Amino acid sequence: MKKRKLVSLLLSGALVVGLLAGCGGGTSTSTETPDTQESVTPSSETPSGDGFEISLSIASEPQTIDPALNSAVDGAIMINHMFEGLMRWEDSGSETAGSDGTCTDAQLGYGQAESYDKVVNEDGTVTYTFHLRDGIKWSDGKDVTAQDFVFSWQRLVTPATAADYSYMIDCVVNANAIMNGEMEPSELGVKAVDDKTFEVTITSDLPYFTEICAFPATFPVREDVVSDSQWTYSPDTYISNGPYKMTARETNAQIVMEPNEYYYGVDSLGPQKITFKLMDDQNAQLNGFKTGELNFIESVPVDEVAGLLASGEMKVVDYLGTYYVCYQTQKAPFDDPRVRKAFTLAVDRTYIVNEITQTGQVEAGAYVPAGVYDAEGVTGDDFRTVGGNYYEPLSGDDNVNYEANCEEARALLAEAGYPNGEGFPVVEYLYNTDDNHKAIAEALQNMWQTELGVTVTLNNQEWGTFLQTRKDGDYSIARNGWIADYNDPMTFLDMFMTGGGNNDAQYSSEEFDAKVQEAKAASDPAQRMQLMHEAEDILMEQDWVVNPLYFYTQSYMLTDGIQGMYYCPLGYFFFDHCTQG
């Protein structure tokens, strides 16, 4: 998922294990929750927050809060509070690393489903049968049914929807053919057995499928509601099925949520109001926090970070993601992998993390970050430890490694026809408005000019405009970042398949596509993992599609006395059970 803010801290860990059911040929697994809450009518009781309100700022105006169309972390956090999928991230009660007790870990649990059955079929496909909770309703009081999920999953893969995340469910039978226009959405491998039973058949047994069922793109929306293209802009039409409902939306100002009285767990909710202030000025965010206008922020001016960390006011939690630069691979001069490799090698990542961000990020020597599983304990190490680096990312005390990288970069550029940068066209680096992104852009500009003799201009754009420009391929080089959508290397790899909705590099390789598809079809965990390593080899070592700078972590500041916030290292903070001590 796209990351919009620069986060400046040290990566240290892995995602909480989800509810991943075991399987075997022709076997069946049934799982159910022992204490399912039910609600048929609005509760007359006041939720436990008893008037408590919380105000936060995580970003400016979201590009969209349509679950199927959103592709950014900020939008996902908002959507997670107002919608709920078959599965959901819930509070584990265990303190997350580095939080000093202010935040706990999330774990995968049941959402709109109270249980599921899993059957591995003779042809290798796998059928999940989800049994929906009793009494689940939309925020206008209408019942949530299995048909709502059928419609929503079909909508996701319908080409006319133009969802960046349509490939998220390419594992469902017939999904790829539908996305390619070869079959009708009605032929997707999903069906409503009855109002309470939703059945999905996937092409192979994926270890992360239940995490997909907790991902915003798979959340239900109602057909009669989304027929209005402006449905997300008004509380009257933004009908949701999660713990909160929208009660106010002011463009470029705020989105306000209050408890959904029809939600089955409404009695356990904390805040009576959650206000997302839409801001991108880090100084204003920090000032708002200091004055009490804001109770939670993620990002502060870079020159404030060291002091806030030292004082303990800023906390650090794990984050599965990579901050990187992407190249427009279909346009000269970056259609040449030698040029892309030269620009990648000429970056001093140690300078960026030590002198700009100054808080100890891990320099990235590859694309898939540390902390991502290496296939269900196949090796005992994570994917990055097994895969190693594609270049030496550290400059070292004497800069020997960086100098060697730059020598190779200059040789590659000369081989591509640009000795010492001669004849190389002026190119532009695109980034979204943010002081930290600007500082990195200026450092990259200087490195490329100093080491390669090329001229790079800088262009910053507002977040929504930036996303669209990058998606359209109207750039040469652009800032980028990707956060795992589930804890598996595939979430970092399949986005670069030809025509993928999040393939901003517009990269196309039949060899890479075939390797990813082979990995998705593999039933043996060790073989699957090896195929994903080979896919990353093509992406990085052969074609040099992206230029990874460092691996993310997440920082935050939370008002003293607020308890009950929990966090998933996919980037989601949850405030639905917060209370004020």
Secondary structure, DSSP 4 states (H G I P E B T S, - for coil): -B--S---S-----PPP-------TT-EEEEE-SS----SS---SPPTTTT-EEEEEEESS-S---TTT--BHHHHHHHHHH---SEEEEEEEEEPTTSTTS-EEEEEEESSEEEEEEEE-TTS-EEEEEEEPTT-B-TTSPBP-HHHHHHHHHHHH-GGG--TTGGGGTTBTTHHHHHTTSS-GGGSSEEEEETTEEEEEESS--TTHHHHTTSGGGS---HHHHTSTTGGG-TTT----SSEEEEEEETTTEEEEEE-TTSTTGGG---SEEEEEE---HHHHHHHHHHTS-SEES---HHHHHHHHHHT-SEEE---EEEEEEE-TTSTTTTSHHHHHHHHHT--HHHIIIIII-S-PEEPSSSSPTT---TTTTSSS-HHHHH--SS-----TT-HHHHHHHHHHHHHHHHTT-GGGTTPPPEEEEEES-HHHHHHHHHHHHHHHHHH---EEEEEE-HHHHHHHHHHT--SEEEEEEE-SSSSTHHHHGGGSTT-TT-TT----HHHHHHHHHHHH--SHHHHHHHHHHHHIIIIIIT--EEEEEE--EEEEE-TTEE--EEETTTEEE-TT-EE-
